[in-house]
Amino acid sequence: MTFETIRAKDIEEYIGKPNTFIIDIRDVDEYSTGHIPTALNIPYLDFDYYKNSILKEWLLILYCDRGNLSLLLARELSKEGYQVKNIYGGLHAYRGVLEY
């Protein structure tokens, strides 16, 4: 399976969609300093623990600080059959969109 990388400015179209989850994979302290609206926090190091409670039919939109770690996780999850999208540039890119 493959996954798609989306632009930060396109995230708004996914917020609030049924069976779509925006997931911030940064640690809890980083998440608490700010995140994309409606994003759940599942830190990268804890993801395997929670993975079994995530249905493969759900769309997961992953991000981290700059998009590198979420890209790795998206690749791994897509190989396991999950529907995944990664935000190119992560939260850094999203915050840049907000400044315009």
Secondary structure, 3 states (H helix, E strand, C coil): CCCEEECHHHHHHCCCCCCEEEEECCCHHHHHCCCCCCCEECCHHHHHHHHCCCCCCCEEEEECCCCHHHHHHHHHHHHCCCEEEEECCHHHHHHHHHCC
